[in-house]
Amino acid sequence: MAIEALSPGQSTAWKDRVLPEVESVGEGVWAIPVPIPDNPLVYTYSYAIADGSGVVLIDAGWDGAEQHRALTSALDSLGFGARDIRGVAITHYHRDHIGLVPALLNANPDMWVAMHGEDIRALERFRTEAVDMGTGVDPTVDIARSYGVPRERWTEIESLLLGRGKMASVLQLDRMPENVLVLDDGSALPIDGGTIRALWTPGHTYGHSVFVRDDDDLLFSGDHVLPTITPNIGLDSAAITHSLGDYLRSLDKIGTLTPETSVLPAHGFRFRGLHDRARELVAHHHERLAEIRARMEETGDHSVYSIAQGLHWSRGFDELHHFNLFAALAETAAHMHYLGLEVGAGALGAK
């Protein structure tokens, strides 16, 4: 089943892995690509939505001087300054979505930040170091040993500890913003000229939310639904025991949206064909579950590492290192939890 790409410029840029142009994607809505350093995803879209004389953003992008220039220069070309940003609605807490929030708050302290309560709690765990920034795991848990990683590869996981790995997936905040709007399922954003509501879609993170503008059938899908890749559903360690089930239910949930919905994802290109894409994602996860069942039959080593080693990975398992290795192991563990399989002695959530 094919989806319909709605932007030749965006789809070509995604294919070539280059930064696309700023583009109008709806009435008073613009897609602004914010680069991600040293990452095959290349960029995250921050969506700017006209709000009276100001603007509201859906996601802010990775932190850094280059990223800040990309966002603010794009806004300037649209006639908005940093102080015109009235608020930022965050789909989920990962660094490529929330990273620029502190810099934007420095320019405009009155700006609101909207986020689901579960992801706010996750950020607080990172801020207080209740979990490790690099892996999201309880720092007292030896995840490499729990997942059965061979000794010669322990350092690849250990290099992520306390966010020392350059691809740490979250941003440490010294403090939470003052003006936080805690989103729940169905919450409306405080924006003029049309209703934008949040839908709670746990899976990629437990607090992941998408945003729907019903007036013209726009879905700001974050990482929940992407046109060509599948979001990892094992990185939110606090929810790993139920994250795959959450994700599959969340895909069912967005199935209630109209087939005419235009999907505005965080990565890739905008498209139509939400229901077909959701079915593809469900099929992918059921195929992965079948792979795990088969791997369990063919080997007596049922550690997460051994199971992951026998699965299909686009780059090949031997080419996965550091954060990518951890992400593959976490995704495998999430699928094993879904099947009710034992996931490592002492592994988080294995009790």
LINJO-V361584 format. One record per residue. N is the residue number from 0. RES is the residue in one small letter. SS is DSSP state (alpha for helix, beta for strand, coil for the rest). PHI is phi in whole degrees, -180 to 180 (* if undefined). D_CENTER is the distance of its C-alpha to the mean C-alpha in Angstrom with 1 decimal. Layout:
BEGIN
n: {N	N}
res: {RES	RES}
ss: {SS	SS}
phi: {PHI	PHI}
d_center: {D_CENTER	D_CENTER}
END
This chain:
BEGIN
n: {0	1	2	3	4	5	6	7	8	9	10	11	12	13	14	15	16	17	18	19	20	21	22	23	24	25	26	27	28	29	30	31	32	33	34	35	36	37	38	39	40	41	42	43	44	45	46	47	48	49	50	51	52	53	54	55	56	57	58	59	60	61	62	63	64	65	66	67	68	69	70	71	72	73	74	75	76	77	78	79	80	81	82	83	84	85	86	87	88	89	90	91	92	93	94	95	96	97	98	99	100	101	102	103	104	105	106	107	108	109	110	111	112	113	114	115	116	117	118	119	120	121	122	123	124	125	126	127	128	129	130	131	132	133	134	135	136	137	138	139	140	141	142	143	144	145	146	147	148	149	150	151	152	153	154	155	156	157	158	159	160	161	162	163	164	165	166	167	168	169	170	171	172	173	174	175	176	177	178	179	180	181	182	183	184	185	186	187	188	189	190	191	192	193	194	195	196	197	198	199	200	201	202	203	204	205	206	207	208	209	210	211	212	213	214	215	216	217	218	219	220	221	222	223	224	225	226	227	228	229	230	231	232	233	234	235	236	237	238	239	240	241	242	243	244	245	246	247	248	249	250	251	252	253	254	255	256	257	258	259	260	261	262	263	264	265	266	267	268	269	270	271	272	273	274	275	276	277	278	279	280	281	282	283	284	285	286	287	288	289	290	291	292	293	294	295	296	297	298	299	300	301	302	303	304	305	306	307	308	309	310	311	312	313	314	315	316	317	318	319	320	321	322	323	324	325	326	327	328	329	330	331	332	333	334	335	336	337	338	339	340	341	342	343	344	345	346	347	348	349	350}
res: {m	a	i	e	a	l	s	p	g	q	s	t	a	w	k	d	r	v	l	p	e	v	e	s	v	g	e	g	v	w	a	i	p	v	p	i	p	d	n	p	l	v	y	t	y	s	y	a	i	a	d	g	s	g	v	v	l	i	d	a	g	w	d	g	a	e	q	h	r	a	l	t	s	a	l	d	s	l	g	f	g	a	r	d	i	r	g	v	a	i	t	h	y	h	r	d	h	i	g	l	v	p	a	l	l	n	a	n	p	d	m	w	v	a	m	h	g	e	d	i	r	a	l	e	r	f	r	t	e	a	v	d	m	g	t	g	v	d	p	t	v	d	i	a	r	s	y	g	v	p	r	e	r	w	t	e	i	e	s	l	l	l	g	r	g	k	m	a	s	v	l	q	l	d	r	m	p	e	n	v	l	v	l	d	d	g	s	a	l	p	i	d	g	g	t	i	r	a	l	w	t	p	g	h	t	y	g	h	s	v	f	v	r	d	d	d	d	l	l	f	s	g	d	h	v	l	p	t	i	t	p	n	i	g	l	d	s	a	a	i	t	h	s	l	g	d	y	l	r	s	l	d	k	i	g	t	l	t	p	e	t	s	v	l	p	a	h	g	f	r	f	r	g	l	h	d	r	a	r	e	l	v	a	h	h	h	e	r	l	a	e	i	r	a	r	m	e	e	t	g	d	h	s	v	y	s	i	a	q	g	l	h	w	s	r	g	f	d	e	l	h	h	f	n	l	f	a	a	l	a	e	t	a	a	h	m	h	y	l	g	l	e	v	g	a	g	a	l	g	a	k}
ss: {coil	coil	coil	beta	beta	coil	coil	alpha	alpha	alpha	alpha	alpha	alpha	alpha	alpha	alpha	coil	coil	coil	coil	coil	coil	beta	beta	beta	beta	coil	coil	beta	beta	beta	beta	beta	beta	beta	coil	coil	coil	coil	coil	coil	coil	beta	beta	beta	beta	beta	beta	beta	beta	beta	coil	coil	beta	beta	beta	beta	beta	coil	coil	coil	coil	coil	coil	alpha	alpha	alpha	alpha	alpha	alpha	alpha	alpha	alpha	alpha	alpha	alpha	alpha	coil	coil	coil	coil	alpha	alpha	alpha	beta	beta	beta	beta	beta	coil	coil	coil	coil	beta	alpha	alpha	alpha	alpha	coil	coil	alpha	alpha	alpha	alpha	alpha	alpha	alpha	coil	coil	coil	coil	beta	beta	beta	beta	beta	alpha	alpha	alpha	alpha	alpha	alpha	alpha	alpha	alpha	alpha	alpha	coil	coil	coil	coil	coil	coil	coil	coil	coil	coil	coil	coil	coil	coil	coil	alpha	alpha	alpha	alpha	coil	coil	coil	coil	alpha	alpha	alpha	alpha	alpha	alpha	alpha	alpha	coil	coil	alpha	alpha	alpha	coil	coil	coil	coil	coil	coil	beta	coil	coil	coil	coil	coil	coil	coil	coil	coil	beta	beta	beta	beta	coil	coil	coil	coil	beta	coil	coil	coil	coil	coil	coil	coil	beta	beta	beta	beta	beta	coil	coil	coil	coil	coil	coil	coil	coil	beta	beta	beta	beta	beta	coil	coil	coil	coil	beta	beta	beta	beta	beta	coil	coil	coil	coil	coil	coil	coil	coil	coil	coil	coil	coil	coil	coil	alpha	alpha	alpha	coil	coil	coil	alpha	alpha	alpha	alpha	alpha	alpha	alpha	alpha	alpha	alpha	alpha	alpha	coil	coil	coil	coil	coil	coil	coil	beta	beta	beta	beta	coil	coil	coil	coil	coil	beta	beta	coil	alpha	alpha	alpha	alpha	alpha	alpha	alpha	alpha	alpha	alpha	alpha	alpha	alpha	alpha	alpha	alpha	alpha	alpha	alpha	alpha	alpha	alpha	alpha	alpha	alpha	coil	coil	coil	coil	coil	alpha	alpha	alpha	alpha	alpha	alpha	coil	coil	coil	coil	coil	coil	coil	alpha	alpha	alpha	coil	coil	alpha	alpha	alpha	alpha	alpha	alpha	alpha	alpha	alpha	alpha	alpha	alpha	alpha	alpha	alpha	alpha	alpha	coil	coil	coil	coil	coil	coil	coil	coil	coil	coil	coil	coil	coil}
phi: {*	-100	-96	-104	-70	-101	-144	-58	-64	-67	-68	-67	-62	-66	-61	-87	54	-127	-74	-77	-78	-63	-143	-73	-124	176	-63	68	-132	-130	-96	-116	-78	-112	-66	-112	-70	52	-142	-64	-71	73	-156	-120	-80	-102	-98	-98	-122	-60	-137	64	-88	-117	-149	-116	-106	-102	68	-121	96	-63	-82	141	-64	-63	-67	-62	-64	-60	-70	-71	-69	-65	-61	-61	-66	-95	95	-123	-101	-60	-77	-87	-77	-83	-172	-129	-98	-103	-72	-167	-81	-65	-60	-75	-114	-112	-54	-84	-56	-58	-65	-68	-67	-61	-80	-145	-62	-83	-63	-90	-127	-110	-160	-66	-58	-66	-77	-62	-64	-63	-61	-66	-64	-67	-62	-91	60	-71	-132	-76	-68	-74	-111	73	-105	-47	-63	-84	-93	-89	-69	-61	-71	-62	-88	76	-69	-59	-52	-67	-112	-56	-63	-67	-81	-64	-67	-85	-58	56	73	-68	-67	-66	-101	-49	-88	-131	-107	-81	-103	-65	-156	-77	-59	-70	-102	-101	-101	-85	-83	-128	-63	93	-61	-95	-75	-78	-137	-83	73	111	-100	-119	-115	-89	-117	-75	-129	-63	155	-62	-131	-70	-100	-55	-131	-106	-127	-120	-108	-69	-56	-132	57	-105	-121	-87	-92	55	-102	-67	-132	-120	-72	-131	-127	-106	-70	-69	-118	-123	-79	-84	-62	-68	-117	-63	-70	-133	-66	-68	-60	-58	-64	-63	-67	-68	-65	-61	-62	-75	-66	-79	-76	-65	-61	-80	-57	-92	-93	-111	-85	-77	-138	100	-152	-75	-155	-122	121	-57	-66	-64	-66	-61	-63	-62	-67	-61	-62	-58	-71	-70	-65	-65	-62	-65	-59	-66	-59	-66	-65	-61	-75	-93	-138	-88	-91	-102	-68	-58	-60	-64	-64	-61	-61	-95	-97	-84	-125	-58	-94	89	-60	-67	-94	-90	-138	53	-61	-64	-65	-60	-62	-66	-66	-65	-65	-62	-61	-61	-68	-66	-58	-60	-85	76	-89	-69	-122	71	-65	84	-66	-57	84	-84	-68}
d_center: {24.1	23.2	20.9	22.4	20.9	21.8	21.9	23.9	23.0	19.2	19.6	22.1	20.1	17.2	19.9	21.5	18.4	19.8	18.8	19.7	21.9	21.1	21.7	22.8	20.7	22.6	25.3	24.5	20.9	19.9	16.9	16.9	15.3	14.5	15.0	13.1	16.0	16.9	13.8	14.3	11.5	14.0	12.4	9.9	11.7	12.9	14.9	18.3	20.3	24.0	25.2	28.9	29.8	26.4	22.7	19.5	16.1	12.8	10.5	12.5	11.2	12.0	15.2	18.5	21.7	21.0	17.7	19.6	22.4	20.3	18.9	22.3	24.5	22.6	23.2	26.7	27.4	26.5	28.8	26.6	26.7	24.4	26.6	26.1	22.4	23.0	19.6	15.8	13.7	10.2	7.6	6.0	7.5	5.9	8.8	8.0	7.5	10.2	12.4	15.2	15.8	18.7	20.4	20.2	21.7	24.4	25.5	25.3	25.5	26.0	22.6	20.7	17.1	15.7	13.2	13.4	15.8	14.1	11.4	14.4	16.2	13.5	14.0	17.6	17.7	16.4	18.8	21.7	20.9	21.1	18.4	18.0	15.5	15.2	14.8	14.0	17.3	20.5	22.4	25.5	24.1	24.8	21.9	23.4	26.6	25.1	23.2	26.4	25.4	28.7	30.2	30.1	26.3	25.9	25.5	22.4	20.6	22.8	21.9	18.4	20.2	19.9	17.4	20.2	18.2	17.3	13.7	13.0	9.4	10.3	13.1	16.2	17.8	21.6	21.6	19.7	20.6	23.8	22.8	19.8	19.5	18.3	16.8	17.8	17.7	19.6	19.8	21.0	20.0	23.1	23.6	26.8	27.6	25.7	23.5	19.7	18.6	15.5	14.8	13.3	11.2	10.5	9.4	5.9	7.0	10.5	10.3	7.6	9.8	10.7	13.8	17.0	20.0	22.7	25.4	24.3	21.8	18.6	15.2	12.3	9.7	6.4	4.3	7.0	9.7	10.0	13.7	14.3	11.8	10.3	6.8	7.9	9.1	11.1	9.6	10.1	13.8	15.3	14.2	14.6	18.0	16.8	13.1	14.2	16.8	14.4	12.2	15.5	16.9	14.0	14.7	18.3	17.7	16.5	19.5	21.7	20.7	23.3	23.4	23.9	20.4	19.0	15.3	13.6	10.2	8.1	9.4	12.8	15.3	16.3	18.0	20.1	20.3	17.6	19.8	20.5	17.0	16.2	19.3	18.3	15.1	17.4	20.0	17.8	17.1	20.8	21.8	19.9	21.6	24.9	24.4	24.1	27.2	29.1	28.1	29.3	32.6	33.2	32.7	34.0	31.3	28.6	26.5	22.7	23.5	26.3	24.4	21.5	24.2	25.7	22.6	21.8	19.2	19.1	20.3	22.5	22.0	24.5	22.4	19.5	19.9	18.6	14.8	14.6	17.4	15.7	12.5	15.1	17.1	14.5	13.6	17.3	18.0	15.8	17.9	21.0	20.5	20.2	23.5	25.1	25.7	26.5	23.7	25.6	28.1	26.6	23.0	20.8	21.1	23.9	26.6}
END
